[in-house]
Amino acid sequence: MTEPLRIDIVSDVMCPWCVIGYRQLSAALDATGTPHEIHWHPFELNPQMPPEGQNTREHIMEKYGSTPEQSEQSRQQMKALGDSLGFEFAWAEDSRMHNTFNTHQLLHWAGTQGRMHDLKQALFTAHFTERRNLSDNDVLADIAAEIGLDRTEAEAVLADQRFANEVRGAEQFWQQQGISGVPAIVFDRKHLVTGAQGVENYTSILNQLAEMRG
């Protein structure tokens, strides 16, 4: 019996292409019936983002020099892709980017209980579909509670920053591996694929890996 395929995904919940890429990969995993185990890892798109966050459109235009028209076109493209994958991007003029260091700490804590994957999906939905403020520790604790984690413990984890060093260490590890953008997906600890590649490409990659692994 072949071991499940190990898949490491470096991502940030602020990254729309991370949820698109994951959904595409998930569809390919289902289509190929690939036994797998997914491990999520932290990456901050905007580690210098202040606690109050920034308007998403303003941020994208500042960071990438895009025009309002390009920004809108990109949003429509992502929305169409999301719709095709069963994920809703509810873009609005007041959509905001947030600092995600605490979010990654909460994910690390959820991982100690085998729930990181569930929390990651809930955070994607909270940010992109429900437009909730992930800079707010109360909101983060609410989301943890909504998937059945202990709210009081979640609040404590965020208040005392007990996993700050672990998250910083993980971020530095992946940066040292040359990861400078997300999503970055590593198959079998050795095959790196970056960006959202599409269901067909992921299916092809999985089939090639299956042949290589015998």
Residue pairs with C-beta under 8 A, 6 or more apart in sequence:
2 35
2 213
2 214
4 35
4 36
4 37
5 34
5 35
5 36
5 37
5 187
5 188
5 206
5 209
5 213
6 36
6 37
6 39
6 187
6 188
6 189
7 25
7 36
7 37
7 38
7 39
7 185
7 186
7 187
8 39
8 41
8 185
8 186
8 189
9 18
9 22
9 38
9 39
9 40
9 41
9 183
9 184
9 185
9 186
10 41
10 42
10 43
10 174
10 179
10 182
10 183
10 184
10 185
10 186
11 18
11 21
11 22
11 40
11 41
11 43
11 120
11 182
11 183
11 184
12 18
12 42
12 43
12 44
12 45
12 100
12 182
13 100
13 103
13 120
13 123
13 124
13 127
13 134
14 45
14 46
14 97
14 98
14 100
14 127
14 134
15 43
15 45
15 182
15 183
16 78
16 82
16 89
16 128
17 78
17 182
17 183
17 195
17 196
18 124
18 182
18 183
18 196
19 82
19 87
19 124
19 128
20 78
20 81
20 82
20 85
20 87
20 196
21 183
21 185
21 195
21 196
21 197
22 183
23 82
23 85
23 86
23 87
24 85
24 196
24 197
24 198
24 199
24 202
25 185
25 202
27 85
27 199
27 202
28 34
28 199
28 200
28 202
28 203
28 205
28 206
29 36
29 202
29 206
31 199
31 203
32 203
32 206
32 207
32 210
34 206
34 210
38 117
40 107
40 111
40 116
40 117
40 120
41 170
41 174
42 104
42 107
42 108
42 167
42 170
42 171
42 174
43 171
43 174
43 179
43 182
43 184
44 99
44 100
44 101
44 104
44 171
45 97
45 100
45 182
46 59
46 97
46 99
46 100
47 99
47 101
49 97
49 98
49 99
49 100
50 99
51 99
51 135
52 135
53 96
53 97
53 98
53 99
53 133
53 135
54 96
54 97
55 93
55 94
55 95
55 96
55 97
56 91
56 95
56 96
56 97
57 68
57 71
57 93
57 95
59 97
60 66
60 71
60 74
61 67
61 68
61 71
66 74
75 89
75 91
78 89
79 89
79 91
81 196
82 88
82 89
82 128
87 124
87 125
87 128
87 129
88 128
88 129
89 128
89 129
90 128
90 129
90 130
90 131
92 131
94 131
95 131
96 131
96 133
98 127
98 133
98 134
98 135
99 135
100 134
101 164
101 167
102 135
102 137
102 140
102 158
103 123
103 134
103 140
104 167
104 171
105 157
105 158
105 161
105 162
105 163
105 164
105 167
106 119
106 140
106 144
106 154
106 157
106 158
107 116
107 119
107 120
107 123
108 116
108 163
108 166
108 167
108 170
109 153
109 154
109 157
109 163
110 116
110 118
110 119
110 144
110 149
113 149
115 147
115 148
115 149
118 147
119 143
119 144
119 147
119 149
122 143
122 146
122 147
123 134
123 143
126 132
126 134
126 139
126 143
127 134
132 139
132 143
133 139
134 140
137 155
137 158
137 159
138 155
140 154
140 158
141 151
141 154
141 155
141 158
142 151
144 150
144 151
144 154
145 151
145 154
157 163
174 184
181 194
181 195
182 194
183 194
183 195
183 196
184 192
184 193
184 194
185 192
185 193
185 194
186 192
186 193
187 193
187 205
187 209
188 209
188 213
191 205
191 209
193 202
193 205
197 205
